[in-house]
């Protein structure tokens, strides 16, 4: 008789700059004074995240992502990281989304941590941070993605032999 693996469960918590700092930056206008522009008809929240890219021929890319919602609780089987550049996701709606990150444990992902964004918060994963896939819940969601383009292998993936279960606060 084979033993069943222990339940591997994580409950998400609200996304804050302090809690997320080991993994990157929260993209949020809270606490940032806007600059007027366009003759006072617009406000710019400047320098909300640094997109680090390294390597010969590296450049910063801006794209759009249309993401389908995931069922919750989330069954986390795969994480990835980008060793040559940071990666930012900025939602185009006020809907929250789930953010999963893992500390590095000697080149492999450690125990996941999970966060739920506040309305209009985005995230910028630091270069080399293990993270889950883009995870909206409840409905499809569109995002601006800012990351690295250019030559070099900028994607590493890790599949967990025993998946983790990620719960929203108050659900597990």
N, C-alpha and C positions, 0 to 999 in steps of 0.2 A: 504494500500500500504506500503510495507516494504522499508526502506531506504537502498540503496546500500552502502557497506562499502567504506570508503575512499581508494583511490589508495595508496598502500604502496610500495614505490619504493626506491631503493638504486642504486647508480652508483659506480662501482668498481673504485679503484684508484691504481696506481702502488704500489707494495709491497716494503716497506722500513723497515729497522730494527727499526727506531724510531717510525713509525706509528703502527707497529705490536707489539711493546714491551709490552703493557698491556695484550696481549693475548699469548705471547710466544716468540720464537726466529726464525729469518730468517736463514736458512741454506744456506750459500753463501760463495764462496771463495774470493769474492771481499774484499780487505782490510786485508786479512789474508796471512801472509808470509808462503809459503810451506816449509816443511822439506824434504831434500833429503833422499831417502832410496833405498834399493836394488842396492847398489854400484853406486848410482847416476842415475839409469835408471828409477826411478819413483819419483814423488813428492807427499807428504802427506800433506793435509790440515787438521791439527789436532784440535780436540776439538771444533767442529763447533756448537754443541748444547748439553745441558745436558738433559738426559732422566731421570726425577725424577720418582721413583716408591716407593710406601709406602705399608705397611701391612705385616703381617707374611707370609712367603713363597713367597713374591713377587720376580719376576725376570724380566729381560729385554729380550724381544723377537725381533727377526729380521725375517721379512717375505717379500714376493713379492705380489703386487697387480696388476692385469690387470683391468684397469678401462675403461669403455665405455664413449664416449663423451655425454655431456648433450646439449640439444638445448638451444639457447639463444634468448631472455633474459631468465634467469633462474627463474622458479617459485619455490620459497623457502617455503616449507611447514614443514620441519623437521630440527631440530638441535639436537645435542647430546653433552654430555660431559663425561669425564672420571675422577671421583673423586680420584682414587687411583694411577694415573700415567699419565705422559706426553705421547704424541703421535706425532711421527715425520713421515713426508712423504718426500722422496727424489726422484725426477723424474729421470728416466733413459734415458731421451732424453732432447733436448733443448727446447721443446715446452712449452709455458706458460700454466698455469692452473689457475682456479678461486679459491680463498680462501675466505670463508665467516665466520665471527666470530661475537659473540654478547657479550657485557659486561654482567656481572651478575647483575640482578636487584632483590634483595631479594630472591634468589634461583630460579629465572626464567630468561630466556634470555631477554635482553633489545633489543634496536634497532640494527639491523644487520649493520655491516660494511663489505665492500667487497674490495678485493685486487686482482690484476692480477700480477702473478709472472713474473720476468725477466727470460730469458733463463737460465736454470740449477739451479735456486733457488729452495730450498725446505723450508719446515716450520716445526717447532716443537711447537705444541699446549701445553701451560702450563697446568699442572694438574688442572682439574676443569673448563677449558675454554669451554664455549658453542661454537660449530662450526658446519658448514654445512658438508655435505658429500664430499668426494673426487670428485672434479668437473673438469675433463678435458673438453675442448671444441674443436671442429673442427675435432678431430680424437681420436682414442683410445690411451691410454698412460699407460706405466708401471711405477711402483713406488716401491722403497724399503720402507717398513713400519717398524718402530721401536717403540714398545710400551710395555705395562706391561702384564705379564702373572702371573698366580697364583690365589689363592682363593680370594673370595670377589666379591661383585657387583661393577663392574667398568664401567658400562654404564648406563647413564640416558638419556632419549629422551624426547623431547618436540615437540608437533605438534602445529603449529600456527593455530588458528581458522580462521584468515584472512591471507592468504599467502602474502609474500613479493615478489616483482619482482626485480631481480638483473640485471642491465644492464652493459655492458662493456663500458669503456670510449668512448665518442663520439657517442654512439648509443641510448641514451635515457635520 
